[in-house]
């Protein structure tokens, strides 16, 4: 009986850890929702509201320009899927998403930082090539099937 209780406790601990690792700060999904609605200006304004230095303003303009080209590159966004979150620390998270578009998928990385009690976006990276956004170890080792 004690062994079953111990096993149940271990399973619950593992599951709760997996669930908390997949929690995504709301600012990330709000911005993606805006992209899906065809509002890249609003998404960039939300994600870059704390980007105030001169170089940050240039980065925000570059992100906005690239988002405006998204329909020509990948088609209109249809929705998104969370690929994985990586909690680097309790206050720093890397969130990987698949933006489902009409022509092809788009891979996103958002680096999120919790300053005081508010999450902010520090980095926005996207590409139609998964290898430019997703780290090779995100899913563990990939091994080809051998005949």
N, C-alpha and C positions, 0 to 999 in steps of 0.2 A: 504493500500500500504506500509506504514512504517513497519507494522508487517511482511509482506512478506520479505521485505529487511532485517530486523533484523534476521528473521529466516534463510534466505539464508546466511548471514554473519556467523551465529552460525554454520551452517552445514559446511561451507568452513573452518572455524577454526578447527573444530573437525577433518575433513578429512585431513587437512594439518598436524595436530599433529600426526595422525596415520601414515601418509606416512613418516614423518621424523623419527618416532620411529622405522620404519622398514628399514631405511638406514643402510647398513652394510659397515664398512670400507673394502676397497679393499683387504687389506692383508689377511683377513679371506677367501674370496672367491678364491683368487689366490692359497692359500694353499690347499683348498679343491679340486680345479681343478687339482692340482698336484697329490693329492691322487687318484682321479678318473683315472688319466692317468697312474697310477702304479708307481709313483715317490715319495715314502715316504721320501727318503733322501732329496730331494729338498724341500718338504713341511716343514719338520722339520728345515732345514737350514733357510728357509724364516721366519718361525714363531719364531725361537729361536735366531736369529742373535744378539739380544741385551742381551741375557742371558750369562753373562760373569763371574759370580762368580764360585768358585769351585763347590758349591752345584748346581748351575744352569746347569753346564756342565753335571753333573750326571743326572739331571732331563731330559735334552735334549736327552741323550743316552737312558734313560728309555722310553721316548716317541717314539723315533725311533725304539727301539726294539719291542714295542707293535704294532706300525704301520706295521712293517714287518710281524707280525703274523696275521694281519687283514684278509688276504685271507683265511687262514686256519680256522679262527674263524667264520667269517661272509660271506665269499665269496668275490669275486672281487667287488670293488665299481663300481656302475653303474651311479651314479649321486648323487645329494643332494638337499634337500629342506630346506629353511629357516623356522624354527618353529616360532621364535620370537626374537626380540632384546629388551633389557631392557636398556634404557639410565639411568644409575645410576647418572651421572653428564654429563655436556656437553663434558667432556674429558674421561669418563669411560663408557664402554658399555659391557654388557653381551650378547653374541649372541649364540642362541641355534639352532642347525641344526640336521636334520635327514640325515645321510649318507645311501643312498639306496644301499644295497649290494645283491649279488646273493642269499645268504642263509637266511639272516635276517637283520633287520635294526640295525644301530649303531647310538647312540645319542651322540651329541657333544656339549660341552660348550667351547667357546673361550672368555676369558676376554681380552678386548682390551682397551688400554690406548693411548690417544693422547698426546705425548710429543712434545711440540713446534708445528710443523706443520706436524708431521709424526705419524701414528698409529703403535703401536707395540703390540705384543701378550704377555700378562703376564702369562696366564694360559691356558693349554690345558687339557681338561678332556673328556674322552669318555668311553662308556660302552654299552653293548648290552641290558642292563636293564635300561629302562627309569627312574626308580626310583632312580638310582645312579647318574643321571645327571640333570634331570629336577626337579626343585623345585615343591612341591605340590601345591603351589598357582599360578603357571605360567598361568593357564587357568581359574582361579577362582575356586569356590567350585564345587566339583563333588558330585552329589547326585544320589544314585541308584534309579531306577524306582521301585515304589512300586505297587504291583498288586491291 
